[in-house]
Amino acid sequence: MQKRSSGINAEYGDIKQSLAVAECRNMSLSFLLCLIVAGFSTFVAADSEFEGLGDGTGNNGDGCSSGQVILNGDCTSCNKGLYASKETNTCEACPYDTYNNKLGSPNCTACPDGTTTLYIGSNDQSDCTSNAKCKIPETEFAIYMNGADNVLIPVGERVAGGTEIVFKCNQKDFVVKSMTSDYLNIFCTVTTATELPTLCEMDPSINMCDIPGNEELEGCRESNDEDNSEAIQMKSNPVTIMVTMVTTATILSLW
């Protein structure tokens, strides 16, 4: 149950006190004594009216503790591996290189120096490891897969050291740069994305302009423009064509 503010308590107490003063005027007791008794009773009544609301832990304005979010109207503690985000009112996974081993925490704990996590949402310090890892980089015309099961590894994910990963071109007629194969097996021993291959290139044995759909590429378009220009020039010079034909015919007749 959410906690009401102290301002509501005060407002409630003021109302009760006003009613008590009005009652004192009709009582036979001393007016001053009656007010003293009424004031004490009002304080107790107002306090007891809101007793048990909230948790008294110091909330962030929504009635929940700092490690809780509101779910279906109730304050709910976030599980281990998560932290309570007050900005989004959701339990979010601890980012890379952090962990949270406590229930209902507003933040995550950084891994010891020299260690990292392989996943987000780590829930124990043992998830922090010094084992070498690969971070899958963004690729062009290619994807990364786990060599053991050929499952796609999304960009940005990390792979434990010693894991075999496959850099594979995902488009026909492309090969791994500087190789003749369309895939490359790598054992993950590096720690930065820049040391992993990121590019597949067009197979050198293939004429790029011969591939359907590439006619409008800059290099192909220029080549097509030159061919069309020559054809147009031949059509626009019939005299040249006629002289060529006559010359050819004369040579054949002399022969």
SULMOWO-V390782 format. One record per residue. N is the residue number from 1. RES is the residue in one small letter. PSI is psi in degrees with one decimal (* if undefined). NEAR is the number of other C-alpha atoms within 12 Angstrom. Layout:
# SULMOWO-V390782
((N,RES,PSI,NEAR) (N,RES,PSI,NEAR))
This chain:
# SULMOWO-V390782
((1,m,137.1,21) (2,q,151.6,27) (3,k,132.5,26) (4,r,158.4,25) (5,s,160.8,22) (6,s,-25.8,17) (7,g,-36.1,13) (8,i,-41.5,16) (9,n,-44.9,24) (10,a,-41.4,21) (11,e,-42.9,18) (12,y,-41.9,24) (13,g,-37.9,27) (14,d,-41.3,21) (15,i,-46.8,20) (16,k,-39.3,25) (17,q,-39.3,27) (18,s,-40.4,18) (19,l,-37.8,19) (20,a,-40.1,26) (21,v,-41.8,24) (22,a,-37.0,16) (23,e,-33.2,18) (24,c,-31.9,22) (25,r,-21.5,18) (26,n,6.0,14) (27,m,157.5,16) (28,s,-12.7,11) (29,l,164.2,15) (30,s,133.4,14) (31,f,-41.2,18) (32,l,-45.1,15) (33,l,-38.7,16) (34,c,-40.2,23) (35,l,-39.6,24) (36,i,-47.7,18) (37,v,-41.0,20) (38,a,-40.8,31) (39,g,-43.9,24) (40,f,-43.7,18) (41,s,-38.8,21) (42,t,-42.7,28) (43,f,-46.2,24) (44,v,-43.0,20) (45,a,-44.5,22) (46,a,-39.9,25) (47,d,-42.1,23) (48,s,-26.9,15) (49,e,-32.8,18) (50,f,12.5,24) (51,e,134.5,19) (52,g,-8.6,13) (53,l,132.3,20) (54,g,-179.5,23) (55,d,-4.3,21) (56,g,21.0,20) (57,t,-1.3,16) (58,g,89.7,16) (59,n,177.1,22) (60,n,25.2,26) (61,g,-8.2,19) (62,d,5.8,26) (63,g,-6.3,27) (64,c,158.1,35) (65,s,168.8,30) (66,s,-18.4,32) (67,g,15.9,35) (68,q,158.2,38) (69,v,162.2,35) (70,i,120.9,28) (71,l,118.6,19) (72,n,35.6,10) (73,g,-3.5,14) (74,d,151.9,18) (75,c,122.0,29) (76,t,129.7,26) (77,s,139.1,28) (78,c,145.0,36) (79,n,170.6,29) (80,k,146.2,30) (81,g,-7.2,35) (82,l,164.8,35) (83,y,154.7,39) (84,a,116.5,36) (85,s,114.6,27) (86,k,-23.7,25) (87,e,-40.1,15) (88,t,-5.8,13) (89,n,42.9,26) (90,t,159.2,25) (91,c,117.8,32) (92,e,151.4,31) (93,a,140.4,27) (94,c,134.3,35) (95,p,174.0,25) (96,y,147.5,29) (97,d,19.1,32) (98,t,166.9,34) (99,y,164.9,39) (100,n,115.5,37) (101,n,21.2,27) (102,k,148.6,24) (103,l,129.9,24) (104,g,59.3,28) (105,s,141.8,32) (106,p,-4.2,35) (107,n,173.5,31) (108,c,160.1,35) (109,t,134.0,30) (110,a,145.2,24) (111,c,153.6,27) (112,p,154.4,17) (113,d,137.8,13) (114,g,2.2,13) (115,t,157.3,22) (116,t,171.4,32) (117,t,153.3,38) (118,l,-18.2,32) (119,y,162.5,27) (120,i,161.1,27) (121,g,24.7,30) (122,s,139.2,33) (123,n,14.1,33) (124,d,151.0,26) (125,q,-23.6,25) (126,s,-15.8,19) (127,d,-16.2,29) (128,c,124.1,29) (129,t,151.9,25) (130,s,3.3,20) (131,n,136.6,22) (132,a,153.0,24) (133,k,162.3,31) (134,c,139.2,36) (135,k,120.1,34) (136,i,119.4,34) (137,p,168.2,26) (138,e,139.8,22) (139,t,160.9,26) (140,e,118.5,23) (141,f,23.0,25) (142,a,166.1,33) (143,i,164.8,32) (144,y,139.0,41) (145,m,154.4,31) (146,n,127.2,29) (147,g,-21.8,23) (148,a,-36.3,16) (149,d,4.5,13) (150,n,29.9,16) (151,v,135.9,16) (152,l,136.6,21) (153,i,114.5,28) (154,p,154.5,18) (155,v,135.3,20) (156,g,-18.4,20) (157,e,159.0,25) (158,r,150.0,33) (159,v,136.9,37) (160,a,148.7,28) (161,g,141.3,22) (162,g,-9.6,19) (163,t,136.7,24) (164,e,124.0,26) (165,i,154.0,35) (166,v,122.8,33) (167,f,112.1,38) (168,k,133.7,36) (169,c,135.4,32) (170,n,12.8,24) (171,q,142.3,19) (172,k,146.0,20) (173,d,8.6,23) (174,f,146.8,29) (175,v,161.1,29) (176,v,134.9,32) (177,k,133.9,25) (178,s,17.6,17) (179,m,168.2,20) (180,t,-0.5,19) (181,s,158.8,22) (182,d,8.0,27) (183,y,162.9,31) (184,l,122.4,29) (185,n,131.2,23) (186,i,140.9,25) (187,f,127.5,24) (188,c,104.4,31) (189,t,-3.0,22) (190,v,168.9,25) (191,t,-2.4,25) (192,t,150.4,20) (193,a,-30.6,22) (194,t,-17.9,15) (195,e,-4.1,17) (196,l,145.8,27) (197,p,145.9,35) (198,t,-6.1,28) (199,l,133.0,30) (200,c,145.2,32) (201,e,162.3,30) (202,m,137.0,28) (203,d,121.8,22) (204,p,-23.9,17) (205,s,-4.2,13) (206,i,134.4,15) (207,n,113.1,16) (208,m,-34.9,24) (209,c,-15.5,19) (210,d,-10.1,18) (211,i,124.0,17) (212,p,134.5,12) (213,g,-14.2,11) (214,n,6.3,17) (215,e,-29.2,18) (216,e,1.5,17) (217,l,153.4,17) (218,e,-50.5,13) (219,g,-38.7,16) (220,c,-37.5,20) (221,r,-40.1,18) (222,e,-40.2,16) (223,s,-42.1,19) (224,n,-37.1,19) (225,d,-38.8,17) (226,e,-43.5,14) (227,d,-44.3,14) (228,n,-36.1,14) (229,s,-42.1,14) (230,e,-40.7,14) (231,a,-40.9,13) (232,i,-39.5,13) (233,q,-40.3,15) (234,m,-39.5,16) (235,k,-32.1,14) (236,s,-0.6,13) (237,n,70.3,14) (238,p,-29.1,13) (239,v,-43.9,13) (240,t,-43.5,14) (241,i,-41.7,15) (242,m,-44.6,15) (243,v,-40.3,13) (244,t,-41.9,15) (245,m,-42.7,14) (246,v,-43.2,14) (247,t,-42.6,14) (248,t,-43.8,14) (249,a,-39.8,13) (250,t,-44.2,12) (251,i,-41.6,11) (252,l,-38.7,10) (253,s,-36.2,9) (254,l,-33.2,8) (255,w,*,7))
